[in-house]
Amino acid sequence: MSFRRFTLEDVPAGLALCRAAGWNQVERDWREILERGEAWAVEEAGAVAGSVAVLRYPTHDWIAMLLVEPERRGRGLGTRLLLHALSQCQGAVGLDATPEGRRVYLKHGFRDDFELARMEGVSPGGRDGPRPPWRQGYFATQVGPLDSLDQLRAHPAGERIVLDVPVVHAATLPPLGFVERRRLIRMWRGARPALPIPFAIRGPEFG
């Protein structure tokens, strides 16, 4: 087993890890991650068995794309990937954790900030103006970041979309037909940066 730098040539292997995990990322997302920061692969028997990335922001580092092949889970590989990523970070470090992953991150100095709900539904429309930020993913179109529900209404009506919304805002969406699909927990290691809580984030991989 060995760690090495994740390169553009590894993107197909990274996408295979995403598909096995049921994640929404596409090739464009992996390429942006490599432009914004660094990523590493762990190899077993000459094949990529896991990945992790660190994105660099002015106020903090962000850990993303911590993925392990399903048949290799439960052997501590995810923890080794996390520790390798942390060794490359300075100052505050953030991530969005699954409830299962949260237990591991708590052991390594991370603390809860707020919960995020993945909401799925049909964009309601109803407002003219510039289309809000969005990304076409493998399974669904993701809209965000957003500052308000009103901004969402400028997205074309009738398209099935997903939003990752802080739970404090999530109650505004079921009346529009949105359904909660899962939750994540935003966590920080070190002092939390003075960042506003948006209506919806861009996605867990970008913070």
C-alpha positions as CSV (number, residue, x, y, z in Angstrom):
1,M,0.0,0.0,0.0
2,S,1.4,3.4,-0.9
3,F,0.3,7.1,-1.1
4,R,1.1,9.2,-4.1
5,R,-0.1,12.5,-5.7
6,F,-3.5,12.2,-7.5
7,T,-3.2,13.4,-11.1
8,L,-5.4,14.1,-14.0
9,E,-4.7,10.6,-15.2
10,D,-6.3,9.3,-12.0
11,V,-9.6,11.1,-12.6
12,P,-11.3,8.0,-14.1
13,A,-10.4,6.0,-11.0
14,G,-11.7,8.9,-8.8
15,L,-15.0,8.8,-10.7
16,A,-15.2,5.0,-10.2
17,L,-14.9,5.7,-6.4
18,C,-17.6,8.3,-6.6
19,R,-20.0,5.9,-8.5
20,A,-19.3,3.2,-5.9
21,A,-20.2,5.6,-3.1
22,G,-23.3,7.0,-4.9
23,W,-21.8,10.5,-5.1
24,N,-22.8,13.1,-7.7
25,Q,-19.4,14.4,-8.9
26,V,-18.4,14.3,-12.5
27,E,-15.0,14.8,-14.3
28,R,-15.3,18.6,-14.2
29,D,-15.5,18.5,-10.4
30,W,-12.3,16.4,-10.0
31,R,-10.5,18.7,-12.4
32,E,-11.5,21.8,-10.4
33,I,-10.5,20.1,-7.1
34,L,-7.0,19.5,-8.6
35,E,-6.8,23.2,-9.7
36,R,-7.9,24.5,-6.3
37,G,-5.7,22.3,-4.2
38,E,-4.1,18.9,-4.0
39,A,-5.2,15.3,-3.9
40,W,-3.7,12.0,-3.1
41,A,-4.4,8.4,-4.1
42,V,-3.6,5.2,-2.1
43,E,-2.8,2.2,-4.2
44,E,-3.2,-1.5,-3.6
45,A,-2.0,-4.1,-6.1
46,G,-1.4,-1.3,-8.6
47,A,-4.9,0.1,-8.5
48,V,-6.4,3.2,-6.8
49,A,-8.1,2.0,-3.7
50,G,-8.9,5.4,-2.1
51,S,-8.5,9.1,-2.4
52,V,-8.5,12.4,-0.4
53,A,-8.2,16.0,-1.4
54,V,-7.3,19.3,0.4
55,L,-8.7,22.5,-1.1
56,R,-7.0,25.8,-0.2
57,Y,-9.1,28.8,0.8
58,P,-7.8,32.2,2.2
59,T,-9.3,31.5,5.7
60,H,-9.0,27.7,5.9
61,D,-8.2,24.3,4.3
62,W,-11.0,22.0,3.3
63,I,-10.9,18.2,3.2
64,A,-12.9,16.5,0.4
65,M,-13.2,13.4,-1.7
66,L,-12.3,11.0,1.1
67,L,-13.3,7.8,-0.6
68,V,-12.4,4.1,-0.2
69,E,-13.4,1.2,-2.4
70,P,-16.4,-0.6,-0.7
71,E,-14.5,-3.9,-0.4
72,R,-11.6,-2.2,1.3
73,R,-13.6,-0.4,4.0
74,G,-13.3,-1.2,7.7
75,R,-9.6,-1.7,7.6
76,G,-8.5,1.8,8.7
77,L,-7.7,3.0,5.2
78,G,-10.0,6.0,5.5
79,T,-8.3,7.0,8.7
80,R,-4.9,6.8,7.1
81,L,-6.1,9.0,4.2
82,L,-7.5,11.5,6.7
83,L,-4.3,11.7,8.7
84,H,-2.3,12.1,5.5
85,A,-4.5,15.0,4.4
86,L,-4.3,16.6,7.9
87,S,-0.5,16.5,7.7
88,Q,-0.7,18.7,4.6
89,C,-3.0,21.3,6.3
90,Q,-2.3,24.4,8.3
91,G,-4.6,26.5,10.5
92,A,-8.4,25.8,10.5
93,V,-9.6,22.7,8.6
94,G,-13.2,22.0,7.6
95,L,-15.1,19.1,6.1
96,D,-18.7,17.9,5.7
97,A,-19.1,14.5,7.4
98,T,-21.6,11.7,7.1
99,P,-23.0,10.6,10.5
100,E,-20.8,7.5,10.3
101,G,-17.7,9.4,9.4
102,R,-18.4,11.9,12.2
103,R,-17.3,9.4,14.8
104,V,-13.9,9.1,13.2
105,Y,-13.4,12.9,12.8
106,L,-14.3,13.6,16.5
107,K,-11.4,11.4,17.4
108,H,-9.0,13.6,15.4
109,G,-10.0,17.0,16.8
110,F,-12.9,18.0,14.7
111,R,-16.0,19.5,16.3
112,D,-19.6,20.0,15.1
113,D,-20.7,23.3,13.5
114,F,-24.1,22.7,11.9
115,E,-26.1,20.0,10.1
116,L,-26.8,20.1,6.4
117,A,-29.8,18.5,4.7
118,R,-29.7,17.2,1.1
119,M,-33.1,18.4,-0.3
120,E,-34.4,17.1,-3.7
121,G,-37.3,18.5,-5.6
122,V,-38.4,20.5,-8.7
123,S,-37.2,24.1,-9.0
124,P,-40.2,26.4,-8.4
125,G,-39.2,29.4,-10.6
126,G,-41.2,32.6,-10.2
127,R,-38.4,35.2,-10.3
128,D,-36.6,36.9,-13.2
129,G,-32.9,37.6,-12.9
130,P,-29.6,35.9,-13.4
131,R,-29.6,32.1,-13.0
132,P,-28.1,31.2,-9.7
133,P,-24.9,29.0,-9.6
134,W,-25.5,25.4,-10.5
135,R,-23.5,22.3,-11.6
136,Q,-24.6,19.3,-13.6
137,G,-23.8,16.2,-11.6
138,Y,-23.9,12.5,-12.5
139,F,-27.3,11.9,-10.8
140,A,-28.7,15.4,-10.5
141,T,-28.3,19.1,-11.0
142,Q,-27.0,20.8,-7.9
143,V,-27.9,24.4,-7.2
144,G,-25.7,26.6,-4.9
145,P,-24.3,28.4,-3.3
146,L,-27.4,30.5,-2.5
147,D,-27.9,33.4,-0.2
148,S,-31.7,33.1,0.0
149,L,-34.8,31.1,-1.1
150,D,-35.6,34.1,-3.4
151,Q,-32.4,33.5,-5.3
152,L,-33.4,29.9,-5.9
153,R,-36.5,31.1,-7.7
154,A,-34.4,32.5,-10.5
155,H,-33.4,29.0,-11.5
156,P,-35.5,27.7,-14.5
157,A,-38.8,26.3,-13.3
158,G,-39.6,22.6,-13.6
159,E,-36.0,21.1,-13.4
160,R,-35.3,18.4,-10.8
161,I,-32.5,19.6,-8.6
162,V,-30.8,19.0,-5.3
163,L,-29.7,21.5,-2.7
164,D,-27.4,21.1,0.4
165,V,-29.1,23.4,2.9
166,P,-28.2,24.1,6.5
167,V,-31.0,22.6,8.6
168,V,-31.9,26.0,10.0
169,H,-33.2,26.8,6.5
170,A,-34.5,23.4,5.4
171,A,-38.0,23.9,6.7
172,T,-38.7,26.4,3.9
173,L,-38.4,23.8,1.2
174,P,-40.9,21.0,2.0
175,P,-43.8,23.4,1.3
176,L,-42.4,23.7,-2.3
177,G,-42.3,19.9,-2.7
178,F,-38.7,19.2,-1.7
179,V,-37.9,16.0,0.2
180,E,-34.9,15.4,2.5
181,R,-32.6,12.6,1.3
182,R,-29.8,12.6,3.8
183,R,-27.8,14.7,6.3
184,L,-24.2,15.8,6.7
185,I,-22.5,17.5,9.6
186,R,-20.2,20.5,9.0
187,M,-17.2,20.1,11.2
188,W,-14.0,22.2,12.0
189,R,-10.6,21.4,13.4
190,G,-9.1,24.5,15.0
191,A,-10.8,27.9,15.2
192,R,-13.9,28.2,13.0
193,P,-13.4,30.9,10.4
194,A,-15.8,33.8,10.6
195,L,-17.9,32.7,7.6
196,P,-21.6,33.4,7.1
197,I,-24.0,30.4,7.0
198,P,-25.5,30.5,3.4
199,F,-29.0,29.4,2.4
200,A,-27.4,26.5,0.4
201,I,-23.8,25.5,-0.1
202,R,-22.1,24.7,-3.4
203,G,-21.6,21.1,-2.3
204,P,-19.7,19.1,0.3
205,E,-16.7,18.7,-1.9
206,F,-16.2,22.5,-2.1
207,G,-17.3,23.6,1.4
